[in-house]
């Protein structure tokens, strides 16, 4: 009986999900794969700090080291 209730819950949840997709103008689930690929590209770009930020931090660290050495 519990499996039946779980199955009904899943089916009801899936129907609600499909309705939300339709309301948002999402025609099929392939858009999720596109979004995942876009997110991966974005996150890979964040793997390294931007050059400008790295240079600014390096400059700041050198100023701190210079101040500490005096």
C-alpha positions in Angstrom: 0.0 0.0 0.0 2.9 2.3 0.8 4.5 1.8 -2.6 1.1 2.7 -4.2 0.9 5.9 -2.3 4.5 6.8 -3.2 3.8 6.1 -6.9 0.7 8.3 -6.9 2.7 11.0 -5.2 5.4 10.8 -7.8 2.9 10.9 -10.7 1.1 13.9 -9.2 4.4 15.7 -8.7 5.4 14.9 -12.2 2.2 16.3 -13.6 2.6 19.5 -11.5 6.2 19.8 -12.8 5.1 19.4 -16.4 2.4 22.0 -15.9 5.0 24.4 -14.4 7.3 23.8 -17.4 4.4 24.6 -19.8 3.5 27.7 -17.8 7.2 28.9 -18.2 7.2 28.2 -21.9 9.6 25.3 -21.7 8.7 22.9 -24.5 10.8 19.9 -23.4 13.4 18.7 -21.0 16.3 19.3 -23.4 16.5 22.9 -22.2 17.7 21.6 -18.9 20.7 20.0 -20.6 21.4 23.4 -22.3 21.2 25.2 -18.9 23.5 22.6 -17.3 26.1 23.1 -20.1 25.8 26.9 -19.7 26.3 26.6 -15.9 29.3 24.3 -16.4 30.9 26.9 -18.8 30.2 29.7 -16.3 31.6 27.7 -13.3 34.7 26.7 -15.2 35.4 30.3 -16.0 35.2 31.0 -12.2 37.8 28.3 -11.6 40.5 31.0 -11.8 40.3 34.5 -10.4 40.2 37.3 -13.0 43.6 38.6 -13.8 42.8 42.1 -12.6 41.8 40.8 -9.2 44.8 38.5 -8.9 47.2 41.5 -9.7 45.4 43.7 -7.2 45.8 41.1 -4.4 49.4 40.5 -5.3 50.1 44.3 -5.2 48.3 44.5 -1.8 50.3 41.6 -0.4 53.5 43.2 -1.5 52.5 46.5 0.3 51.7 44.5 3.4 55.1 42.7 3.3 56.9 46.0 2.7 55.1 47.6 5.7 56.0 44.6 7.9 59.7 44.7 6.9 60.2 48.3 8.1 
